[in-house]
Amino acid sequence: MKLSEILKGISIVENDIEINSIQFDSRLVEKGDLFVAIRGTTVDGHNFIEKAIEKGAVAVLCEEIPQKFSIFNFQFSIIKVENSAAALGYIASNFYNNPSSKLCLVGVTGTNGKTTIATLLYNLTMNLGIKAGLLSTVCNYICGQKIEATHTTPDSLELNRLLAEMVKQGCEYCFMEVSSHAVLQHRITGLAFAGGIFTNLTRDHLDYHGTMENYRDAKKLFFDNLPKTAFALTNLDDKNGKFMLQNCPAEHYTYSTRTLADFKTKIVESDFEGMELQLRITNYELREKDTFDFYTTFVGKFNAQNLTAVFGAAVLLFTHNHFQLDDILIKLSALKSVSGRFETIRGKSVTAIVDYAHTPDALKNVLDTINDIKLGGAKLICVVGCGGNRDKGKRPEMAKIAANLSDTAIFTSDNPRNENPQDILNDMLAGLTTAQHNKTLTISDRREAIRTACKLARTSDIILVAGKGHENYQIINGVKHHFDDKEEVRNQLIIDNFKL
């Protein structure tokens, strides 16, 4: 592709040369490539411009032109921009022929629920017979083909490459998680969104954002940049739901389980097998009838919120395509839980639940749900840890929640990364009262912690293993090791002679 085509909307250059590929990692540069120098959180790509040119880059896009450029004796182009990361978003879209404009691209943002909502929308769309793609924390999919995910939101180049492949394979829709990091780091810049969904906002990623206000504003920036032709669907159960819609140019819609909204859900009945819900459309322009009775195998108020968001988005997306609401509800009721999200593993007399809950609010939601529906005499044992090299402030918060809402809390390692696991556990224990301490055990080894929980459990007891969910690894001293909570729970229940 010609350099002028890649730079459409970015800049004008005198010499229009052929570009083979785009790279922002100098190690991947090959002859004929365009190298984009990005200032990262730990590494500045401007320090590797010389290396990129030596490896054959024929063009460089950067924010600052190095003084050393006079030493090079061969022809290359240099483009100076205000923000390289933002420019990369546009040139990546141009390089892959703007694939997002050829799809109905819907982004889901918030602290909790992103993966569940995006995945359920993808599965629902596929079950309706429409080709779709998914970009999520757990895994990426293109028309059923699994592609491993490494980030909640991929970088601009990978993102547009995946979207281009979706277009090639005939996808009409794509559902993707939009992280706050991705918004601020311009990974989604240049994409054409047809809709945005807001789930909720609770404490997370403060090691990166610094304050909750900064974190909130990063989420809001996604909605501020939606086009007028898009829809914005936000959760009124969260105090930030209305805030996300302020100055948002897209068409505004709301959902709730507690207050009047365009899409409202009431939990009629709930147990560990599922929920009976009553879904209601209150927006006269959208409704065919007022209420719909609905049964799902999902459990908990937080999942009622997630399903309401999915239902609302499906109405906005598919009823204009001649799909009847009854058809949508039938497919919606058949959907199953997302991997590692309130995933139930049943023993002969003990129920274990594996969940990704790794924030204070998410942990509280899961524990509240279990306490609401467990039998009166059943005990709740919670295994939980906190990640290393991340926001330390949430560690004592999560410990207090686990101690208060469990009969026994076992504090253990999550992903220690490069921190000493015992230091993380000490942070969790700090501030607990004597009564809370008396309800806790501290076992650094996660496998041993899960084994202990299974040993302690008696008939009808519930074990919650929280924090890692779908992840099948632990990062210890910077090294990734295989570790799967679900495998460990199943193996231990078998060892303890519980029939699965």
C-alpha positions as a printed NumPy array, in Angstrom:
array([[  0.   ,   0.   ,   0.   ],
       [  1.187,   3.549,  -0.748],
       [  2.344,   5.679,   2.175],
       [ -0.109,   8.439,   1.244],
       [ -2.996,   5.958,   1.499],
       [ -1.878,   4.751,   4.934],
       [ -1.531,   8.352,   6.125],
       [ -4.975,   9.422,   4.919],
       [ -6.234,  11.98 ,   7.404],
       [ -2.84 ,  12.154,   9.136],
       [ -0.321,  14.039,   7.007],
       [  0.947,  14.741,   3.478],
       [  4.391,  13.553,   2.369],
       [  6.399,  14.479,  -0.689],
       [  7.769,  11.062,  -1.598],
       [  5.026,   8.433,  -1.917],
       [  6.688,   5.072,  -1.28 ],
       [  5.37 ,   1.523,  -1.025],
       [  4.895,   0.178,   2.511],
       [  5.001,  -3.57 ,   3.139],
       [  3.856,  -3.569,   6.762],
       [  3.49 ,  -1.396,   9.871],
       [  5.36 ,  -2.075,  13.103],
       [  5.664,  -0.308,  16.466],
       [  8.086,  -2.935,  17.827],
       [ 11.521,  -2.389,  16.268],
       [ 12.358,  -6.085,  16.737],
       [  9.685,  -6.992,  14.197],
       [ 10.717,  -4.488,  11.524],
       [ 11.631,  -5.874,   8.093],
       [ 12.701,  -4.243,   4.853],
       [ 10.055,  -1.93 ,   3.431],
       [  8.171,  -1.383,   6.697],
       [  6.806,   1.74 ,   8.346],
       [  8.001,   2.052,  11.956],
       [  5.816,   3.956,  14.422],
       [  7.679,   5.26 ,  17.473],
       [  5.319,   5.22 ,  20.469],
       [  6.008,   6.472,  23.97 ],
       [  4.913,   3.558,  26.181],
       [  4.579,   3.325,  29.949],
       [  7.988,   1.647,  30.309],
       [  9.679,   1.948,  26.882],
       [  9.957,   4.868,  24.455],
       [  9.905,   3.746,  20.824],
       [ 11.838,   6.869,  19.814],
       [ 14.927,   5.236,  21.293],
       [ 14.683,   2.476,  18.678],
       [ 14.24 ,   4.526,  15.504],
       [ 17.848,   4.015,  14.46 ],
       [ 17.555,   0.26 ,  14.947],
       [ 14.345,   0.163,  12.908],
       [ 15.977,   1.995,   9.999],
       [ 19.006,  -0.285,  10.134],
       [ 16.63 ,  -3.256,   9.825],
       [ 15.07 ,  -1.804,   6.664],
       [ 12.297,   0.569,   7.67 ],
       [ 11.627,   2.947,   4.764],
       [  9.444,   5.331,   6.763],
       [  9.228,   6.453,  10.381],
       [  6.318,   8.096,  12.159],
       [  7.257,   9.823,  15.414],
       [  6.57 ,  12.725,  17.751],
       [ 10.145,  13.956,  17.848],
       [ 12.797,  13.751,  15.104],
       [ 16.121,  12.448,  16.519],
       [ 19.225,  14.533,  15.869],
       [ 21.065,  11.443,  14.602],
       [ 19.09 ,  11.343,  11.368],
       [ 21.857,  13.13 ,   9.533],
       [ 24.067,  10.009,   9.808],
       [ 21.854,   7.939,   7.521],
       [ 22.901,   7.866,   3.871],
       [ 19.866,   6.142,   2.393],
       [ 16.412,   7.338,   1.449],
       [ 13.568,   7.11 ,   3.922],
       [ 10.545,   9.188,   4.898],
       [  9.87 ,  10.683,   8.286],
       [  6.484,  11.88 ,   9.493],
       [  6.229,  13.994,  12.615],
       [  2.879,  13.955,  14.442],
       [  1.533,  15.23 ,  17.735],
       [  0.607,  11.786,  19.087],
       [  2.094,   8.627,  17.571],
       [ -0.288,   6.249,  19.362],
       [ -3.354,   8.098,  18.041],
       [ -1.847,   8.255,  14.552],
       [ -1.202,   4.496,  14.685],
       [ -4.907,   3.916,  15.216],
       [ -5.778,   5.775,  12.023],
       [ -2.995,   4.348,   9.876],
       [ -3.732,   0.803,  11.079],
       [ -7.364,   1.282,  10.015],
       [ -6.269,   2.709,   6.657],
       [ -3.726,  -0.083,   6.096],
       [ -6.422,  -2.735,   6.569],
       [ -8.978,  -0.795,   4.476],
       [-11.011,   0.462,   7.453],
       [-12.62 ,  -2.862,   8.412],
       [-14.629,  -1.45 ,  11.345],
       [-16.723,   0.609,   8.913],
       [-17.756,  -2.631,   7.17 ],
       [-19.028,  -4.237,  10.39 ],
       [-21.553,  -3.37 ,  13.066],
       [-18.956,  -2.886,  15.814],
       [-20.25 ,  -2.72 ,  19.403],
       [-17.932,  -1.919,  22.324],
       [-18.578,  -2.918,  25.943],
       [-16.838,  -1.008,  28.729],
       [-17.   ,  -0.917,  32.534],
       [-15.234,  -2.593,  35.444],
       [-17.205,  -5.841,  35.678],
       [-19.397,  -7.679,  33.183],
       [-17.587,  -6.73 ,  29.96 ],
       [-16.58 , -10.279,  29.063],
       [-19.99 , -11.767,  29.874],
       [-21.967,  -9.192,  27.882],
       [-19.666,  -9.201,  24.832],
       [-19.504, -13.006,  24.771],
       [-23.247, -13.48 ,  25.176],
       [-23.954, -10.992,  22.39 ],
       [-21.529, -12.878,  20.154],
       [-23.093, -16.255,  20.976],
       [-26.607, -14.87 ,  20.554],
       [-25.756, -13.408,  17.16 ],
       [-24.196, -16.662,  15.958],
       [-27.215, -18.621,  17.247],
       [-29.478, -16.328,  15.223],
       [-27.564, -17.464,  12.135],
       [-25.581, -14.25 ,  11.671],
       [-21.806, -14.377,  11.285],
       [-19.997, -12.448,  14.001],
       [-16.663, -11.873,  15.724],
       [-15.658, -11.466,  19.373],
       [-12.715,  -9.648,  20.957],
       [-12.586, -10.428,  24.681],
       [-10.389, -11.06 ,  27.702],
       [-11.02 , -14.821,  27.571],
       [-10.631, -15.454,  23.85 ],
       [-11.165, -13.947,  20.403],
       [-13.477, -15.642,  17.909],
       [-14.147, -15.224,  14.21 ],
       [-17.234, -17.139,  13.102],
       [-16.568, -19.835,  15.681],
       [-12.811, -20.017,  15.078],
       [-10.919, -19.577,  18.351],
       [ -7.993, -17.159,  18.516],
       [ -6.152, -16.801,  21.829],
       [ -6.388, -13.396,  23.532],
       [ -3.451, -11.699,  25.262],
       [ -5.084,  -8.39 ,  26.258],
       [ -8.601,  -7.199,  27.067],
       [ -8.291,  -4.938,  24.025],
       [ -5.566,  -5.739,  21.437],
       [ -3.184,  -3.087,  20.077],
       [ -4.315,  -1.043,  17.063],
       [ -2.515,  -3.186,  14.489],
       [ -3.735,  -6.519,  15.839],
       [ -7.21 ,  -5.116,  16.36 ],
       [ -7.57 ,  -3.962,  12.768],
       [ -5.984,  -7.156,  11.452],
       [ -8.592,  -9.218,  13.32 ],
       [-11.418,  -6.947,  12.153],
       [-10.18 ,  -7.248,   8.551],
       [-10.202, -11.037,   8.875],
       [-13.777, -10.86 ,  10.192],
       [-14.808,  -8.844,   7.14 ],
       [-13.035, -11.338,   4.874],
       [-14.945, -14.221,   6.453],
       [-18.288, -12.476,   6.055],
       [-18.951, -11.266,   9.594],
       [-21.701,  -8.684,   9.922],
       [-21.159,  -7.93 ,  13.621],
       [-18.275,  -7.698,  16.072],
       [-18.542,  -7.378,  19.849],
       [-15.492,  -6.252,  21.765],
       [-14.422,  -5.328,  25.271],
       [-13.083,  -1.805,  25.547],
       [-10.704,  -1.333,  28.476],
       [ -9.865,   2.034,  30.01 ],
       [ -6.217,   1.421,  29.072],
       [ -7.234,   0.934,  25.45 ],
       [ -9.076,   4.256,  25.385],
       [ -6.199,   6.293,  26.828],
       [ -3.555,   4.437,  24.823],
       [ -5.519,   5.081,  21.593],
       [ -5.874,   1.393,  20.724],
       [ -9.451,   2.051,  19.553],
       [ -8.701,   5.36 ,  17.815],
       [ -9.841,   5.312,  14.199],
       [-12.508,   2.635,  14.71 ],
       [-16.109,   3.206,  13.639],
       [-18.371,   2.04 ,  16.477],
       [-22.059,   1.344,  15.891],
       [-22.793,   1.107,  19.611],
       [-21.405,   1.277,  23.129],
       [-22.515,  -0.427,  26.36 ],
       [-21.595,   0.666,  29.902],
       [-21.757,  -1.937,  32.7  ],
       [-20.582,  -0.357,  35.962],
       [-17.639,   1.406,  37.582],
       [-15.927,   0.17 ,  40.735],
       [-12.377,   0.285,  42.074],
       [ -9.805,  -1.215,  39.699],
       [ -6.624,  -0.245,  37.833],
       [ -5.8  ,   2.638,  40.175],
       [ -2.155,   1.634,  39.859],
       [ -2.491,   3.002,  36.302],
       [ -5.129,   5.73 ,  36.557],
       [ -4.251,   7.091,  39.995],
       [ -7.788,   8.178,  40.951],
       [-11.332,   6.926,  40.434],
       [-12.111,  10.179,  38.624],
       [ -9.383,   9.508,  36.057],
       [-10.593,   5.926,  35.662],
       [-14.19 ,   7.107,  35.198],
       [-13.203,   9.779,  32.686],
       [-11.31 ,   7.225,  30.595],
       [-14.501,   5.185,  30.303],
       [-16.534,   8.281,  29.476],
       [-14.13 ,   9.258,  26.7  ],
       [-15.277,   6.173,  24.811],
       [-18.878,   7.429,  24.883],
       [-17.871,  11.008,  24.092],
       [-16.316,   9.775,  20.849],
       [-19.256,   7.666,  19.644],
       [-20.814,   8.997,  16.415],
       [-24.375,  10.31 ,  16.199],
       [-25.378,   7.218,  14.236],
       [-24.425,   4.887,  17.107],
       [-26.344,   3.884,  20.237],
       [-25.174,   4.272,  23.841],
       [-26.723,   1.799,  26.309],
       [-25.87 ,   2.428,  29.977],
       [-26.649,   0.84 ,  33.34 ],
       [-28.798,   3.044,  35.601],
       [-28.122,   0.718,  38.563],
       [-24.665,   2.316,  38.616],
       [-24.394,   5.971,  39.645],
       [-22.109,   6.612,  36.651],
       [-24.663,   5.346,  34.116],
       [-26.204,   8.784,  33.52 ],
       [-22.774,  10.432,  33.637],
       [-21.598,   8.37 ,  30.661],
       [-24.432,   9.821,  28.576],
       [-23.576,  13.471,  29.268],
       [-22.434,  15.115,  26.013],
       [-22.508,  11.711,  24.306],
       [-23.593,  12.34 ,  20.695],
       [-24.99 ,   8.814,  20.189],
       [-28.649,   7.824,  20.69 ],
       [-29.238,   7.307,  24.429],
       [-30.758,   4.136,  25.954],
       [-30.752,   2.757,  29.495],
       [-31.194,  -0.53 ,  31.361],
       [-31.787,  -1.386,  35.011],
       [-32.923,  -3.979,  37.553],
       [-33.966,  -1.375,  40.127],
       [-35.308,   1.777,  38.489],
       [-37.286,   2.887,  35.459],
       [-35.265,   2.452,  32.263],
       [-35.785,   1.629,  28.597],
       [-35.046,  -2.008,  29.469],
       [-36.035,  -3.171,  32.962],
       [-35.601,  -6.6  ,  34.576],
       [-37.108,  -8.077,  37.738],
       [-35.835, -11.285,  39.365],
       [-38.909, -13.408,  40.084],
       [-37.118, -16.439,  41.527],
       [-33.497, -17.555,  41.9  ],
       [-31.467, -20.584,  43.027],
       [-28.19 , -22.274,  42.066],
       [-29.879, -23.779,  38.992],
       [-30.831, -20.421,  37.499],
       [-33.278, -17.508,  37.575],
       [-36.761, -16.67 ,  36.404],
       [-36.761, -13.101,  35.11 ],
       [-39.386, -10.667,  33.944],
       [-38.017,  -8.46 ,  31.158],
       [-39.797,  -5.252,  30.286],
       [-39.401,  -2.7  ,  27.5  ],
       [-40.649,   0.689,  28.698],
       [-39.597,   2.673,  25.612],
       [-42.788,   2.834,  23.558],
       [-40.929,   3.29 ,  20.277],
       [-39.092,  -0.017,  20.793],
       [-41.664,  -2.327,  22.269],
       [-43.931,  -4.889,  20.68 ],
       [-45.43 ,  -5.743,  24.068],
       [-44.677,  -4.724,  27.646],
       [-43.252,  -7.748,  29.486],
       [-41.609, -11.064,  28.738],
       [-41.186, -14.026,  31.085],
       [-37.736, -15.483,  30.783],
       [-35.763, -18.345,  32.377],
       [-31.979, -18.57 ,  32.396],
       [-29.341, -20.81 ,  33.934],
       [-27.399, -17.71 ,  35.002],
       [-27.419, -16.796,  38.689],
       [-27.223, -13.523,  40.626],
       [-28.313,  -9.884,  40.446],
       [-25.136,  -8.972,  38.554],
       [-26.011, -11.516,  35.872],
       [-29.567, -10.16 ,  35.737],
       [-27.964,  -6.801,  34.895],
       [-25.718,  -8.414,  32.288],
       [-28.642, -10.205,  30.642],
       [-30.67 ,  -6.983,  30.605],
       [-27.83 ,  -5.271,  28.744],
       [-27.669,  -8.159,  26.261],
       [-31.434,  -8.083,  25.803],
       [-31.445,  -4.316,  25.274],
       [-28.59 ,  -4.421,  22.78 ],
       [-30.256,  -7.295,  20.909],
       [-33.48 ,  -5.296,  20.594],
       [-31.554,  -2.294,  19.257],
       [-29.479,  -4.4  ,  16.856],
       [-31.775,  -7.111,  15.565],
       [-35.425,  -6.029,  15.638],
       [-34.646,  -3.735,  12.705],
       [-33.425,  -6.835,  10.818],
       [-36.848,  -8.466,  10.96 ],
       [-36.057, -10.671,  13.976],
       [-38.988, -11.073,  16.343],
       [-38.451, -10.521,  20.057],
       [-39.707, -14.028,  20.787],
       [-36.934, -15.425,  18.569],
       [-34.341, -13.371,  20.418],
       [-35.643, -14.48 ,  23.827],
       [-35.599, -18.17 ,  22.872],
       [-31.954, -17.9  ,  21.826],
       [-31.124, -15.784,  24.871],
       [-32.588, -18.343,  27.272],
       [-30.386, -21.069,  25.769],
       [-27.113, -19.205,  26.42 ],
       [-24.644, -20.7  ,  28.892],
       [-22.231, -19.144,  31.377],
       [-18.959, -17.678,  30.152],
       [-15.829, -19.58 ,  31.186],
       [-14.774, -18.723,  34.735],
       [-17.785, -16.502,  35.413],
       [-19.811, -18.02 ,  38.282],
       [-18.938, -21.43 ,  36.856],
       [-20.367, -24.199,  39.019],
       [-18.585, -27.497,  39.72 ],
       [-20.751, -29.946,  41.657],
       [-19.453, -32.694,  43.898],
       [-21.513, -35.41 ,  45.543],
       [-22.488, -33.124,  48.4  ],
       [-20.432, -29.945,  47.891],
       [-20.834, -27.153,  45.331],
       [-17.773, -25.229,  44.154],
       [-17.957, -21.981,  42.192],
       [-15.058, -20.539,  40.185],
       [-15.33 , -16.847,  39.364],
       [-13.075, -14.159,  37.913],
       [-14.046, -11.688,  40.669],
       [-10.844,  -9.718,  41.244],
       [-12.24 ,  -6.368,  42.373],
       [-13.936,  -5.532,  45.696],
       [-17.331,  -4.949,  44.075],
       [-17.204,  -8.104,  41.961],
       [-16.23 , -10.215,  44.982],
       [-19.054,  -8.719,  47.048],
       [-21.58 ,  -9.375,  44.265],
       [-20.624, -13.04 ,  44.001],
       [-20.577, -13.594,  47.78 ],
       [-23.919, -11.792,  48.205],
       [-25.429, -13.966,  45.478],
       [-24.231, -17.173,  47.119],
       [-25.459, -16.077,  50.555],
       [-28.869, -15.147,  49.142],
       [-29.557, -18.602,  47.704],
       [-27.569, -21.137,  49.766],
       [-29.357, -23.392,  52.245],
       [-29.684, -22.106,  55.797],
       [-27.211, -24.516,  57.382],
       [-24.628, -24.397,  54.586],
       [-21.236, -22.8  ,  55.186],
       [-19.467, -20.593,  52.656],
       [-15.704, -20.99 ,  52.22 ],
       [-13.999, -18.355,  50.091],
       [-10.536, -18.756,  48.531],
       [ -9.244, -15.423,  47.282],
       [ -6.027, -13.512,  46.575],
       [ -4.874, -10.252,  45.007],
       [ -2.565,  -9.693,  42.057],
       [  1.001,  -8.478,  42.424],
       [  2.303,  -5.217,  40.925],
       [ -1.224,  -3.833,  40.877],
       [ -3.358,  -1.465,  42.957],
       [ -2.467,  -2.204,  46.598],
       [ -5.363,  -0.2  ,  47.972],
       [ -7.952,  -2.799,  47.042],
       [ -6.17 ,  -5.619,  48.924],
       [ -7.493,  -4.832,  52.438],
       [-10.903,  -4.02 ,  50.94 ],
       [-11.184,  -7.447,  49.328],
       [ -9.95 ,  -9.137,  52.511],
       [-12.62 ,  -7.414,  54.619],
       [-15.361,  -8.338,  52.141],
       [-14.252, -11.989,  52.081],
       [-14.034, -12.158,  55.877],
       [-17.395, -10.457,  56.429],
       [-19.393, -12.416,  53.854],
       [-17.827, -15.884,  54.268],
       [-17.884, -18.362,  57.111],
       [-14.211, -19.066,  56.381],
       [-11.927, -16.974,  54.171],
       [ -8.686, -18.456,  52.877],
       [ -6.25 , -15.811,  51.624],
       [ -3.803, -17.068,  49.011],
       [ -1.757, -16.073,  45.962],
       [ -3.376, -14.855,  42.751],
       [ -0.734, -13.761,  40.236],
       [  2.107, -12.503,  42.464],
       [  4.042, -11.43 ,  39.37 ],
       [  7.242,  -9.834,  40.715],
       [  6.041,  -9.234,  44.273],
       [  6.679, -11.399,  47.314],
       [  3.408, -13.335,  47.853],
       [  3.664, -12.9  ,  51.62 ],
       [  3.838,  -9.108,  51.202],
       [  0.558,  -9.227,  49.279],
       [ -1.048, -11.373,  51.962],
       [  0.169,  -8.968,  54.654],
       [ -1.488,  -6.097,  52.766],
       [ -4.73 ,  -8.092,  52.691],
       [ -4.567,  -8.823,  56.414],
       [ -3.823,  -5.231,  57.403],
       [ -6.787,  -3.585,  59.055],
       [ -8.801,  -6.744,  59.79 ],
       [-10.43 ,  -6.855,  63.194],
       [ -9.731,  -9.678,  65.621],
       [-13.101, -11.224,  64.788],
       [-12.306, -11.084,  61.077],
       [ -8.844, -12.585,  61.658],
       [-10.467, -15.478,  63.505],
       [-12.443, -16.364,  60.367],
       [ -9.412, -16.443,  58.048],
       [ -6.589, -18.741,  57.061],
       [ -3.488, -17.642,  55.152],
       [ -2.039, -20.183,  52.724],
       [  0.352, -18.748,  50.128],
       [  0.32 , -21.796,  47.838],
       [ -2.901, -21.567,  45.782],
       [ -3.126, -25.319,  45.153],
       [ -2.836, -25.99 ,  48.868],
       [ -5.424, -23.297,  49.614],
       [ -7.945, -24.929,  47.275],
       [ -7.149, -28.37 ,  48.747],
       [ -7.746, -27.027,  52.251],
       [-11.092, -25.49 ,  51.257],
       [-12.244, -28.832,  49.848],
       [-11.083, -30.637,  53.023],
       [-12.988, -28.2  ,  55.233],
       [-16.236, -28.408,  53.244],
       [-19.083, -30.505,  54.587],
       [-22.401, -31.586,  53.107],
       [-24.251, -28.698,  51.372],
       [-21.331, -26.282,  51.878],
       [-20.306, -23.869,  49.129],
       [-16.703, -23.199,  48.039],
       [-15.933, -20.021,  46.109],
       [-12.559, -19.823,  44.364],
       [-12.279, -16.212,  43.227],
       [ -9.892, -14.025,  41.287],
       [ -8.632, -15.963,  38.284],
       [-11.696, -17.508,  36.657],
       [-10.853, -18.467,  33.073],
       [ -7.083, -17.98 ,  33.494],
       [ -5.054, -21.175,  33.226],
       [ -1.801, -19.793,  34.587],
       [ -0.066, -18.137,  37.518],
       [  2.684, -15.557,  37.122],
       [  5.287, -16.066,  39.852],
       [  8.574, -14.106,  39.838],
       [  7.701, -12.943,  36.327],
       [  7.384, -16.522,  35.01 ],
       [  4.063, -17.921,  33.762],
       [  3.203, -21.374,  35.128],
       [  0.213, -23.551,  34.206],
       [ -2.475, -23.33 ,  36.875],
       [ -6.223, -23.711,  36.383],
       [ -8.613, -23.178,  39.314],
       [-11.257, -25.378,  37.678],
       [ -8.8  , -28.236,  37.189],
       [ -7.614, -27.959,  40.78 ],
       [-11.145, -27.963,  42.182],
       [-12.23 , -30.949,  40.072],
       [ -9.118, -32.921,  40.935],
       [ -9.477, -32.227,  44.636],
       [-13.137, -33.15 ,  44.753],
       [-12.273, -36.471,  43.087],
       [ -9.399, -37.088,  45.522],
       [-11.745, -36.395,  48.442],
       [-14.1  , -39.089,  47.082],
       [-16.809, -36.727,  45.975],
       [-18.502, -38.044,  42.855],
       [-18.613, -35.332,  40.16 ]])
